């Protein structure tokens, strides 16, 4: 009965305006990803899919540092949402990038098998890099409008994401690769 109620709760949340995720640790994200890279956004463009039912945005990145796997020097990430032909589709839990933005991405090949990549765990695998006034790099994968589902308790909570130094994130990815 608890599983049925939990499943009903997840479906109800999926129908609301927020995205619901099962929180993943850096270690879980690393294990589920073929590549983990520190990268810089170069350019983005959005277009309708062939059926004209969804808008996708493709962003090209340059690889600055490989943390797991060896990503190409430039690669493209494909995400749902964006603006095309006067229409905008916004997806909670999906963060877009502006040219020049630095990020750490947990990647896997996209389901389209066209050489593009998808972010592992939606927003969870997309860590924005911000520099403090002293030059320390801080990473964060939190965004508004995302709910976390705790499978152990069946409860929902606001997903605040994780925030840590870039060095700590790199250490955890490195440690997870060795396990």
C-alpha positions as CSV (number, residue, x, y, z in Angstrom):
1,X,0.0,0.0,0.0
2,X,2.9,2.4,0.9
3,X,4.4,1.8,-2.6
4,X,1.0,2.6,-4.3
5,X,0.7,5.8,-2.3
6,X,4.3,6.8,-3.1
7,X,3.8,6.2,-6.8
8,X,0.5,8.2,-6.7
9,X,2.3,11.0,-5.0
10,X,5.1,11.1,-7.6
11,X,2.6,11.1,-10.4
12,X,0.7,13.9,-8.8
13,X,3.9,16.0,-8.4
14,X,4.9,15.2,-12.0
15,X,1.5,16.7,-13.1
16,X,2.2,19.9,-11.2
17,X,4.4,22.8,-12.3
18,X,7.5,21.6,-10.5
19,X,9.9,18.9,-11.5
20,X,10.4,16.1,-8.9
21,X,13.8,14.3,-8.6
22,X,15.2,11.5,-6.5
23,X,18.3,13.2,-5.0
24,X,21.6,11.8,-6.2
25,X,24.9,12.2,-4.5
26,X,28.0,13.3,-6.4
27,X,29.2,9.7,-6.1
28,X,25.9,8.4,-7.7
29,X,26.1,11.0,-10.4
30,X,29.7,10.0,-11.2
31,X,28.7,6.3,-11.4
32,X,25.8,7.0,-13.8
33,X,27.8,9.3,-16.1
34,X,30.2,8.3,-18.9
35,X,31.9,11.7,-18.7
36,X,32.3,14.4,-16.0
37,X,33.8,17.6,-17.3
38,X,34.5,21.2,-16.4
39,X,33.4,23.1,-19.5
40,X,32.5,26.5,-20.9
41,X,29.4,27.3,-22.9
42,X,30.1,28.6,-26.4
43,X,26.6,29.0,-28.1
44,X,23.1,27.7,-27.9
45,X,20.2,27.3,-30.4
46,X,16.7,26.0,-30.0
47,X,14.4,24.3,-32.5
48,X,11.2,22.2,-32.6
49,X,11.4,18.4,-32.9
50,X,10.3,16.8,-36.1
51,X,6.7,16.3,-34.8
52,X,6.6,20.0,-33.8
53,X,5.5,19.0,-30.2
54,X,8.6,19.8,-28.2
55,X,11.4,22.4,-28.3
56,X,14.9,21.3,-27.7
57,X,18.0,23.5,-27.0
58,X,21.4,22.4,-28.0
59,X,24.4,24.1,-26.3
60,X,28.0,23.7,-27.6
61,X,30.7,23.6,-25.0
62,X,34.5,23.5,-24.9
63,X,36.1,21.1,-22.5
64,X,38.3,22.8,-20.0
65,X,39.1,19.7,-17.8
66,X,38.1,16.0,-17.8
67,X,37.2,14.6,-14.4
68,X,35.9,11.3,-15.7
69,X,36.3,9.9,-19.2
70,X,37.8,11.9,-22.1
71,X,35.3,14.3,-23.6
72,X,35.9,15.8,-27.1
73,X,37.4,19.2,-27.1
74,X,34.0,20.5,-28.1
75,X,30.7,18.7,-27.5
76,X,27.0,19.5,-27.6
77,X,24.4,19.0,-24.8
78,X,20.7,18.6,-25.8
79,X,18.0,19.6,-23.3
80,X,14.2,19.9,-23.5
81,X,12.9,23.4,-23.5
82,X,13.7,26.7,-25.1
83,X,12.3,29.2,-27.6
84,X,11.5,28.7,-31.3
85,X,9.2,30.4,-33.8
86,X,7.7,32.7,-31.1
87,X,6.9,29.9,-28.6
88,X,8.7,29.1,-25.4
89,X,8.8,25.8,-23.4
90,X,10.1,26.2,-19.9
91,X,11.0,23.0,-18.0
92,X,11.5,23.2,-14.2
93,X,14.7,21.6,-13.2
94,X,16.5,22.4,-16.5
95,X,19.1,25.2,-16.5
96,X,20.3,26.8,-19.7
97,X,23.7,28.5,-20.2
98,X,24.9,31.8,-21.6
99,X,28.0,31.9,-23.7
100,X,31.1,32.0,-21.5
101,X,29.5,30.4,-18.5
102,X,31.6,27.8,-16.7
103,X,30.0,24.6,-15.4
104,X,30.8,21.1,-14.3
105,X,28.6,18.6,-16.2
106,X,27.9,15.0,-15.5
107,X,27.1,13.6,-18.9
108,X,25.8,10.5,-20.7
109,X,25.1,10.0,-24.4
110,X,21.7,11.3,-25.3
111,X,18.9,8.9,-26.3
112,X,18.9,10.3,-29.9
113,X,22.2,8.6,-30.7
114,X,23.4,11.6,-32.7
115,X,26.6,12.4,-30.8
116,X,25.0,14.8,-28.4
117,X,25.0,14.4,-24.6
118,X,22.4,14.6,-21.9
119,X,22.8,15.8,-18.3
120,X,22.7,13.0,-15.8
121,X,19.9,13.5,-13.2
122,X,18.5,16.6,-14.9
123,X,19.7,19.7,-12.9
124,X,21.6,17.5,-10.5
125,X,24.4,16.9,-13.0
126,X,24.7,20.6,-13.9
127,X,26.9,22.5,-11.4
128,X,27.3,26.2,-12.1
129,X,30.8,27.5,-11.3
130,X,31.0,30.9,-9.6
131,X,34.1,32.6,-8.4
132,X,34.3,34.4,-5.0
133,X,36.1,37.8,-4.6
134,X,39.1,35.8,-3.5
135,X,39.1,33.6,-6.6
136,X,37.8,30.5,-4.9
137,X,35.5,28.5,-7.3
138,X,32.1,27.4,-5.7
139,X,29.8,25.0,-7.5
140,X,26.0,24.6,-7.1
141,X,23.3,22.6,-8.8
142,X,20.3,24.0,-7.1
143,X,17.4,25.8,-8.9
144,X,13.9,26.9,-7.9
145,X,10.8,24.8,-8.7
146,X,12.3,21.4,-8.1
147,X,11.0,19.0,-5.5
148,X,12.9,16.1,-4.0
149,X,11.3,12.7,-3.4
150,X,12.7,10.6,-0.5
151,X,12.1,7.0,-1.4
152,X,12.7,5.8,2.2
153,X,10.1,8.0,3.8
154,X,7.8,8.7,0.8
155,X,8.0,12.5,1.5
156,X,8.6,15.5,-0.7
157,X,10.8,18.5,0.1
158,X,12.2,21.4,-1.8
159,X,15.4,20.4,-3.7
160,X,18.0,22.9,-2.7
161,X,20.8,21.1,-4.6
162,X,24.4,20.9,-3.4
163,X,26.9,23.6,-3.0
164,X,30.6,23.1,-2.4
165,X,34.0,24.2,-3.5
166,X,35.1,23.1,-7.0
167,X,38.1,21.3,-5.3
168,X,35.7,19.3,-3.0
169,X,33.6,18.3,-6.1
170,X,36.7,17.2,-7.9
171,X,37.9,15.2,-4.9
172,X,34.5,13.4,-4.6
173,X,34.4,12.6,-8.4
174,X,38.0,11.3,-8.2
175,X,37.2,9.2,-5.2
176,X,34.0,7.8,-6.8
177,X,35.9,6.8,-9.9
178,X,38.2,4.6,-7.8
179,X,35.4,2.7,-6.2
